[in-house]
Amino acid sequence: MADTGRPTPRGGGPGSRYAFLRKAKPEQPQYMRRISIGGVAVIGLATVVMFALRAADRSRGPSPPTPVSQERVADATERLAALADERRPTLPTLFEGSLVDAKNGDDFRETFGMRHLLFQMEKMSPEDVSKKTEMFDDYAGAIAQPDAFRGRWFRVQGLVGQLTAERLDSVFWGETDVYRGFLGQTDGSDGVVFDMLTPPPQFDLMRDVVEVDGLFYRTVRYETGSGHLVEIPYFLVKSLRVMHDADAPSPSQPTGKDAWILGVAFLVGAGWVVYQRFKIKQRPKKGGWKAPRPLPGPAASSPGPTPSVPAGTDTSTRIDFSSSSLAAGAAE
């Protein structure tokens, strides 16, 4: 083999007897790395958007409760008309007349009767109030005939959508604020509002099911942050408890808006996976044998210049390296 002056690569070429020792490295699936990065990005973006929309909803205040159907209101009006007519004359005699300085449908306002009711409730223990309560299960009746419910003790269960501290006009019973909460069901129905003097325990809004015991004060009409004018039952509450037992209603599930966000994120992620797989399959494969790179080391020396031959020298003389010639030389 003629010496070309180039280093011979290890392993040889395709025809070398060492070629079988050389194994081609499998091509790394580049789409897997892209799919991982894209999936993390899509999930992260969907999570940020979901929490941003929830924060925006909370900043706008509680959503307006689902209105009661006219059929239910008409039925409750007729059903409770006699009870409302019976209780209406007795309202001025309840709680030393604390119910007469506010009427159904008024906006939020602090009255002497309201402060007196809160004062009377502060002298009562939660156990005493709990013994007087009955389950509040006639929401349509409370909207249609609120006088049939005023001055009665009820227990209400649901999810609190908003809880704020409202400043009182003056210090009352050592307190400067009342805690106002908006409570309803998971689907936004049967919304009520309550005020309480005692700071409530820690719980997660729209996650933990709570139970309040209090007095049906009246109905209140107010304008929501979205511009809706609503009228809902208004309670003065003595105690609030977070329900942890197995019989408690299930906490709120992801809303329809959350489901849309997760669905769009899933479709985008699936489309990304299909696109990357199709892109990899369409990429042309590189064929042919490719010699490996030489190992790092000292550079091979290039052949020197051809020596000059003096004129008149017989260049036909050749040195005989045959076996007979070498044997004769050894004998001499």
C-alpha positions in Angstrom: 0.0 0.0 0.0 1.4 3.3 -1.0 2.0 5.8 1.8 -0.1 8.9 1.1 1.2 10.7 4.1 -2.3 10.9 5.7 -3.1 9.1 9.0 -5.2 6.1 8.7 -8.5 6.4 10.7 -9.1 3.9 13.4 -11.6 1.3 12.4 -10.8 1.6 8.7 -13.3 2.4 6.0 -16.3 0.4 4.9 -14.1 -2.3 3.4 -11.7 -2.6 6.3 -11.7 -5.8 8.3 -12.3 -3.7 11.5 -15.4 -2.1 10.1 -17.7 -4.6 11.9 -16.4 -3.3 15.2 -17.7 0.2 14.5 -21.4 0.7 15.3 -23.2 3.7 14.1 -24.8 5.7 16.9 -28.6 5.7 16.8 -30.2 9.0 15.8 -31.5 10.8 18.9 -35.3 11.5 18.6 -35.1 15.3 18.6 -38.9 15.6 18.7 -39.0 14.1 22.2 -37.1 17.1 23.6 -39.3 19.5 21.6 -42.4 17.8 22.8 -41.3 18.0 26.4 -40.5 21.7 26.2 -43.7 22.5 24.3 -45.8 20.5 26.8 -44.3 22.3 29.8 -44.9 25.6 28.1 -48.5 24.9 27.2 -49.3 23.6 30.7 -47.6 26.6 32.3 -49.4 29.1 30.1 -52.8 27.4 30.8 -52.2 27.6 34.5 -51.2 31.2 34.4 -54.3 32.1 32.3 -56.6 30.1 34.6 -55.3 31.8 37.8 -55.3 35.2 36.1 -59.0 34.8 35.2 -59.9 33.7 38.6 -58.1 36.6 40.2 -60.0 39.0 37.8 -63.3 37.4 38.8 -62.6 37.8 42.5 -61.5 41.4 42.0 -64.8 42.2 40.4 -66.7 40.9 43.4 -69.1 38.0 43.7 -71.0 37.0 40.6 -74.7 37.8 40.7 -76.8 34.9 42.0 -78.9 32.8 39.6 -82.4 34.4 39.6 -85.2 32.3 40.9 -87.7 31.3 38.3 -91.0 33.1 38.1 -92.9 29.9 38.5 -91.2 29.2 41.9 -91.7 32.7 43.0 -95.4 32.6 42.1 -95.9 29.3 43.8 -94.1 30.5 47.0 -96.1 33.8 47.0 -99.4 31.9 47.1 -98.1 29.2 49.5 -96.7 31.5 52.1 -99.2 34.4 51.8 -101.1 33.3 54.9 -98.0 32.8 57.0 -96.6 36.2 56.0 -99.9 37.9 56.9 -99.9 36.2 60.2 -96.3 37.2 61.1 -96.2 40.7 59.7 -98.1 42.3 62.6 -95.8 40.6 65.2 -92.5 41.9 63.7 -92.5 45.2 65.7 -92.7 43.2 68.9 -89.7 41.0 68.1 -86.2 41.8 69.6 -87.5 45.0 71.1 -88.6 46.5 67.8 -85.2 46.0 66.1 -86.7 44.9 62.8 -88.9 48.0 62.1 -86.3 50.6 61.2 -85.3 48.7 58.0 -87.6 47.2 55.3 -87.2 44.5 52.7 -85.3 45.6 49.6 -83.3 48.4 51.3 -79.6 48.7 50.4 -76.8 48.0 52.9 -77.1 50.5 55.7 -76.4 50.5 59.4 -79.4 51.1 61.6 -80.0 51.2 65.3 -82.1 48.0 65.1 -79.2 46.2 63.3 -76.7 47.3 66.0 -79.1 46.2 68.7 -79.6 42.8 67.1 -75.8 42.3 66.9 -75.6 43.3 70.6 -78.2 40.7 71.6 -76.5 38.0 69.5 -73.1 38.8 71.2 -74.6 37.9 74.6 -75.7 34.5 73.2 -73.4 31.5 72.9 -73.1 29.6 69.6 -74.7 26.6 71.3 -77.8 28.6 72.3 -78.2 29.9 68.7 -77.6 26.4 67.2 -80.5 25.0 69.3 -82.9 27.6 67.8 -81.9 27.2 64.1 -83.7 25.3 61.4 -82.4 24.4 58.0 -82.9 27.2 55.4 -84.4 25.2 52.5 -87.0 27.5 51.0 -85.0 30.1 49.0 -87.9 31.0 46.7 -90.2 31.6 49.6 -87.7 33.9 51.3 -87.6 36.0 48.1 -91.4 35.9 47.5 -92.6 36.4 51.1 -89.7 37.6 53.2 -91.9 38.7 56.1 -92.7 35.0 56.7 -89.0 34.5 57.5 -87.9 37.7 59.2 -86.9 37.2 62.9 -86.4 33.4 62.5 -83.2 31.5 63.1 -81.7 29.5 60.3 -78.7 27.4 59.3 -77.3 28.0 55.8 -74.7 25.8 54.0 -72.7 26.6 50.9 -69.6 28.2 49.5 -68.4 31.7 50.3 -67.5 33.6 47.2 -66.3 36.8 48.9 -65.5 37.9 52.4 -64.7 41.5 53.3 -64.4 43.7 56.4 -66.9 46.6 56.4 -66.3 49.6 58.7 -69.0 50.4 61.2 -70.1 53.9 61.7 -68.8 53.8 65.3 -67.1 51.3 67.6 -69.6 48.6 68.7 -68.9 46.0 71.4 -65.2 46.6 71.0 -65.4 46.0 67.3 -64.9 48.5 64.4 -65.8 46.2 61.5 -68.3 43.6 60.5 -67.4 40.7 58.3 -69.6 40.5 55.3 -69.7 37.3 53.2 -71.6 36.2 50.1 -72.6 32.6 50.3 -74.2 30.4 47.7 -74.3 27.0 46.0 -71.8 25.5 43.6 -73.9 26.5 40.6 -74.4 30.1 41.7 -77.9 29.6 42.9 -79.5 30.5 46.3 -77.2 33.3 47.0 -77.4 35.0 50.4 -75.3 37.7 52.3 -74.4 37.7 55.9 -72.8 40.0 58.5 -71.0 38.8 61.6 -69.0 40.6 64.3 -66.7 37.7 65.3 -63.8 37.1 62.9 -64.5 33.9 61.0 -62.0 31.0 61.0 -59.6 30.5 58.2 -61.0 28.7 55.1 -60.6 28.8 51.3 -63.0 30.9 49.3 -65.1 28.8 46.8 -63.4 25.6 48.0 -64.4 24.9 51.6 -68.1 24.2 52.4 -69.1 26.3 55.4 -72.2 26.4 57.7 -73.5 29.6 59.3 -76.1 30.0 62.1 -77.9 33.3 62.2 -81.0 35.4 62.1 -83.0 36.2 58.9 -82.8 40.0 59.1 -84.5 41.0 55.8 -83.8 41.1 52.0 -81.3 43.5 50.6 -81.2 45.0 47.2 -77.8 46.1 45.8 -75.9 46.6 42.6 -73.1 44.1 41.9 -69.7 45.0 40.4 -71.0 43.9 37.0 -73.9 46.3 37.1 -76.7 43.8 38.0 -79.3 44.8 40.5 -80.2 41.9 42.7 -82.3 41.2 45.9 -81.2 38.4 48.1 -81.8 37.3 51.8 -79.7 39.1 54.4 -78.6 37.3 57.6 -77.0 38.4 60.8 -74.8 35.5 61.8 -73.5 34.4 65.1 -71.1 31.6 64.1 -69.4 30.1 61.0 -68.0 26.6 60.8 -66.0 24.9 58.2 -67.5 21.5 57.4 -65.0 18.6 57.2 -67.3 15.5 57.6 -68.1 13.1 54.8 -71.7 14.3 54.7 -70.8 17.8 53.7 -71.7 18.8 50.1 -68.8 18.4 47.7 -66.6 21.5 47.1 -66.8 23.4 43.9 -65.6 21.7 40.8 -63.7 23.4 38.0 -65.8 26.0 36.3 -66.8 25.9 32.6 -64.2 28.5 31.9 -61.5 26.3 33.5 -62.7 23.4 31.4 -62.4 25.5 28.2 -58.9 26.6 29.1 -57.7 23.0 29.8 -59.4 21.7 26.6 -57.7 24.3 24.4 -54.3 23.5 26.1 -54.8 19.8 25.5 -55.6 20.4 21.8 -52.6 22.7 21.3 -50.3 20.1 23.0 -51.7 17.3 20.9 -51.3 19.4 17.7 -47.7 20.1 18.7 -46.9 16.4 19.2 -48.4 15.5 15.8 -46.5 18.3 14.0 -43.2 17.3 15.5 -43.6 13.6 14.6 -44.6 14.5 11.0 -41.7 16.9 10.7 -39.2 14.2 11.9 -40.6 11.6 9.5 -40.4 14.0 6.5 -36.7 14.9 7.2 -34.5 13.1 4.6 -32.1 10.5 6.0 -28.4 11.0 5.6 -26.9 8.0 3.6 -23.4 6.7 3.0 -20.5 5.8 5.2 -18.8 8.6 7.0 -15.3 8.1 8.3 -14.8 9.0 11.9 -12.8 11.9 12.9 -9.1 11.2 13.7 -8.1 11.2 17.3 -6.3 14.3 18.5 -2.5 14.0 18.5 0.6 15.3 16.9 0.2 16.3 13.3 1.5 13.8 10.8 4.8 14.9 9.2 4.6 15.7 5.6 7.1 14.0 3.2 10.2 16.0 2.6 11.5 17.2 -0.8 12.8 14.5 -3.2 16.6 14.4 -3.0 18.4 15.4 -6.2 20.4 12.7 -8.0 23.9 13.8 -9.3 24.3 13.7 -13.1 25.9 10.5 -14.5 24.6 8.3 -11.6 23.3 4.9 -12.7 19.7 4.9 -11.5 19.1 1.4 -12.8 20.9 -0.2 -9.9 18.4 -1.8 -7.5 19.0 -3.3 -4.1 18.0 -7.0 -4.1 16.0 -7.8 -1.0 15.2 -11.4 -2.1 15.6 -14.2 0.4 18.5 -15.8 -1.5 20.4 -12.5 -1.5 19.9 -12.0 2.2 21.0 -15.6 2.9 24.2 -15.1 0.9 25.0 -12.0 2.8 24.6 -13.7 6.1 27.0 -16.5 5.0 29.7 -14.0 4.2 
